[in-house]
């Protein structure tokens, strides 16, 4: 198993923590979403998009900025 760089390990720990918080929060802050997006790699995009789409699905009047975030991820 290849060794991970320390900065990659820290990035992953923080990203996982923030994504769990966003998943649990009905209305996650744009600041937290911005932080997540700054930590994303291509391998993380699908999991993050799924969390955002779940929020969109759950809300009768989904957040336009959240929809725009998903659209940017898809571009």
Residue frames as a rotation matrix with the C-alpha (Angstrom) as fourth column:
UNK 1
0.585 0.811 0.000 0.00
0.811 -0.585 0.000 0.00
0.000 0.000 -1.000 0.00
UNK 2
-0.171 -0.695 0.698 1.52
0.604 -0.634 -0.483 3.36
0.778 0.339 0.529 -0.98
UNK 3
-0.418 -0.052 -0.907 2.19
0.841 -0.401 -0.364 5.89
-0.345 -0.915 0.211 1.74
UNK 4
0.552 0.632 0.544 0.03
0.743 -0.669 0.024 9.00
0.379 0.391 -0.839 1.63
UNK 5
-0.507 -0.667 0.546 1.62
0.366 -0.740 -0.564 12.41
0.781 -0.086 0.619 1.95
UNK 6
-0.689 0.223 -0.690 0.83
0.686 -0.106 -0.720 14.05
-0.234 -0.969 -0.080 5.30
UNK 7
-0.814 0.404 -0.418 -0.91
-0.405 -0.910 -0.090 16.99
-0.417 0.096 0.904 3.63
UNK 8
-0.560 0.630 -0.539 -3.14
-0.418 0.348 0.839 14.57
0.716 0.695 0.069 1.68
UNK 9
-0.534 0.341 -0.774 -4.09
0.699 0.693 -0.178 12.77
0.475 -0.636 -0.608 4.90
UNK 10
-0.752 0.234 -0.616 -5.01
0.335 -0.670 -0.663 16.07
-0.568 -0.705 0.425 6.57
UNK 11
-0.779 0.476 -0.407 -6.97
-0.626 -0.554 0.550 17.19
0.037 0.683 0.729 3.47
UNK 12
-0.510 0.579 -0.636 -8.94
0.013 0.745 0.667 13.94
0.860 0.332 -0.387 3.50
UNK 13
-0.608 0.258 -0.751 -9.69
0.792 0.269 -0.548 14.09
0.061 -0.928 -0.368 7.25
UNK 14
-0.769 0.301 -0.564 -10.93
-0.050 -0.908 -0.417 17.68
-0.638 -0.292 0.713 7.01
UNK 15
-0.716 0.512 -0.475 -12.92
-0.621 -0.157 0.768 17.05
0.319 0.844 0.431 3.83
UNK 16
-0.542 0.515 -0.664 -14.63
0.397 0.853 0.338 14.00
0.741 -0.081 -0.667 5.33
UNK 17
-0.658 0.261 -0.706 -15.50
0.678 -0.203 -0.707 15.94
-0.328 -0.944 -0.044 8.47
UNK 18
-0.758 0.357 -0.546 -16.95
-0.389 -0.919 -0.061 18.89
-0.524 0.166 0.835 6.57
UNK 19
-0.678 0.527 -0.513 -18.91
-0.429 0.283 0.858 16.65
0.597 0.801 0.034 4.22
UNK 20
-0.567 0.488 -0.664 -20.48
0.725 0.678 -0.121 14.82
0.391 -0.550 -0.738 7.18
UNK 21
-0.664 0.292 -0.688 -21.49
0.364 -0.678 -0.639 18.17
-0.653 -0.675 0.344 8.67
UNK 22
-0.748 0.385 -0.540 -23.01
-0.647 -0.604 0.466 19.39
-0.147 0.698 0.701 5.39
UNK 23
-0.685 0.490 -0.539 -24.86
0.045 0.767 0.640 16.11
0.727 0.414 -0.548 5.00
UNK 24
-0.481 0.468 -0.741 -26.40
0.871 0.350 -0.344 16.49
0.099 -0.811 -0.576 8.48
UNK 25
-0.687 0.156 -0.710 -27.16
0.183 -0.908 -0.376 20.22
-0.703 -0.388 0.595 8.23
UNK 26
0.235 0.879 0.414 -30.47
0.763 0.097 -0.639 21.14
-0.602 0.467 -0.648 6.62
UNK 27
0.968 0.066 0.244 -29.10
0.202 -0.783 -0.588 24.50
0.152 0.618 -0.771 5.47
UNK 28
0.271 -0.944 -0.189 -25.30
0.913 0.189 0.362 24.31
-0.306 -0.270 0.913 5.23
UNK 29
0.525 -0.129 -0.841 -23.45
0.002 -0.988 0.152 27.60
-0.851 -0.081 -0.519 5.09
UNK 30
0.980 -0.199 0.013 -21.97
-0.006 -0.097 -0.995 28.85
0.199 0.975 -0.096 1.86
UNK 31
0.338 -0.904 0.261 -18.68
-0.938 -0.346 0.015 29.31
0.077 -0.250 -0.965 3.71
UNK 32
0.026 -0.299 0.954 -18.52
-0.441 0.853 0.280 25.62
-0.897 -0.428 -0.110 4.60
UNK 33
0.790 0.303 0.533 -19.46
0.316 0.542 -0.778 24.65
-0.525 0.784 0.333 1.04
UNK 34
0.828 -0.550 -0.112 -16.72
-0.469 -0.569 -0.676 26.94
0.308 0.612 -0.729 -0.29
UNK 35
0.060 -0.830 0.554 -14.21
-0.927 0.160 0.340 25.27
-0.371 -0.534 -0.760 2.02
UNK 36
0.320 0.125 0.939 -15.26
0.034 0.989 -0.144 21.82
-0.947 0.078 0.312 0.82
UNK 37
0.970 0.130 0.204 -14.96
0.204 0.018 -0.979 22.90
-0.131 0.991 -0.009 -2.80
UNK 38
0.544 -0.838 -0.030 -11.45
-0.820 -0.524 -0.232 24.16
0.179 0.151 -0.972 -2.16
UNK 39
-0.176 -0.604 0.778 -10.50
-0.753 0.592 0.289 20.68
-0.634 -0.534 -0.559 -0.88
UNK 40
0.708 0.599 0.374 -12.15
-0.250 0.708 -0.661 18.59
-0.661 0.374 0.651 -3.61
UNK 41
-0.686 -0.722 -0.089 -10.24
-0.387 0.258 0.885 16.39
-0.616 0.642 -0.457 -6.00
UNK 42
-0.449 0.521 -0.726 -11.82
-0.803 0.122 0.584 14.81
0.393 0.845 0.363 -9.07
UNK 43
-0.710 0.123 -0.693 -12.35
0.205 0.978 -0.038 11.63
0.673 -0.169 -0.720 -7.05
UNK 44
-0.837 0.346 -0.423 -14.42
0.414 -0.103 -0.904 13.55
-0.357 -0.932 -0.057 -4.46
UNK 45
-0.874 0.452 -0.181 -16.78
-0.486 -0.793 0.366 15.42
0.022 0.408 0.913 -6.79
UNK 46
-0.412 0.766 -0.494 -19.41
-0.082 0.509 0.857 12.68
0.908 0.393 -0.147 -7.20
UNK 47
-0.365 0.253 -0.896 -19.77
0.875 0.422 -0.237 12.16
0.319 -0.870 -0.375 -3.43
UNK 48
-0.836 0.022 -0.548 -20.06
0.247 -0.877 -0.412 15.90
-0.489 -0.479 0.728 -2.81
UNK 49
-0.788 0.575 -0.220 -22.57
-0.511 -0.413 0.754 16.33
0.343 0.706 0.619 -5.65
UNK 50
-0.373 0.660 -0.652 -24.66
0.396 0.749 0.531 13.50
0.839 -0.060 -0.541 -4.21
UNK 51
-0.548 0.137 -0.825 -24.83
0.806 -0.180 -0.564 15.30
-0.226 -0.974 -0.012 -0.85
UNK 52
-0.876 0.202 -0.438 -25.92
-0.232 -0.972 0.017 18.54
-0.422 0.117 0.899 -2.52
UNK 53
-0.650 0.661 -0.375 -28.51
-0.367 0.159 0.917 16.78
0.666 0.733 0.139 -4.70
UNK 54
-0.448 0.488 -0.749 -29.93
0.772 0.633 -0.049 15.06
0.451 -0.601 -0.660 -1.61
UNK 55
-0.677 0.182 -0.713 -30.46
0.394 -0.729 -0.560 18.51
-0.622 -0.660 0.422 -0.08
UNK 56
-0.832 0.374 -0.410 -32.12
-0.554 -0.590 0.587 19.69
-0.022 0.716 0.698 -3.29
UNK 57
-0.589 0.606 -0.535 -34.38
0.108 0.715 0.691 16.62
0.801 0.349 -0.486 -3.32
UNK 58
-0.507 0.338 -0.793 -35.43
0.855 0.318 -0.411 17.12
0.113 -0.886 -0.450 0.31
UNK 59
-0.697 0.159 -0.699 -36.40
0.191 -0.899 -0.395 20.77
-0.691 -0.408 0.597 -0.04
UNK 60
0.256 0.885 0.390 -39.75
0.773 0.055 -0.632 21.77
-0.581 0.463 -0.669 -1.59
UNK 61
0.997 -0.052 0.060 -38.15
-0.010 -0.827 -0.562 25.07
0.079 0.559 -0.825 -2.64
UNK 62
0.484 -0.871 -0.083 -34.51
0.863 0.459 0.211 24.13
-0.146 -0.174 0.974 -3.21
UNK 63
0.370 -0.494 -0.787 -31.79
0.096 -0.822 0.561 26.69
-0.924 -0.283 -0.257 -2.87
UNK 64
0.999 -0.030 -0.012 -30.90
-0.018 -0.205 -0.979 28.27
0.026 0.978 -0.205 -6.20
UNK 65
0.327 -0.945 0.029 -27.26
-0.943 -0.328 -0.060 28.77
0.066 -0.007 -0.998 -5.11
UNK 66
-0.087 -0.344 0.935 -27.07
-0.445 0.853 0.273 25.06
-0.891 -0.392 -0.227 -4.23
UNK 67
0.746 0.383 0.544 -28.45
0.322 0.507 -0.799 24.12
-0.582 0.772 0.255 -7.65
UNK 68
0.871 -0.461 -0.167 -25.86
-0.439 -0.580 -0.686 26.44
0.219 0.671 -0.708 -9.21
UNK 69
0.046 -0.875 0.481 -23.10
-0.884 0.189 0.428 24.70
-0.466 -0.445 -0.765 -7.24
UNK 70
0.167 0.074 0.983 -24.16
0.114 0.989 -0.094 21.33
-0.979 0.128 0.157 -8.65
UNK 71
0.962 0.215 0.166 -24.28
0.193 -0.110 -0.975 22.78
-0.191 0.970 -0.147 -12.15
UNK 72
0.534 -0.840 -0.096 -20.72
-0.843 -0.520 -0.138 24.11
0.066 0.155 -0.986 -11.75
UNK 73
-0.107 -0.564 0.819 -19.58
-0.552 0.719 0.423 20.65
-0.827 -0.407 -0.388 -10.63
UNK 74
0.441 0.390 0.808 -21.18
0.369 0.742 -0.559 19.13
-0.818 0.545 0.184 -13.72
UNK 75
0.927 -0.059 -0.371 -19.50
-0.328 -0.607 -0.724 21.60
-0.182 0.793 -0.582 -16.09
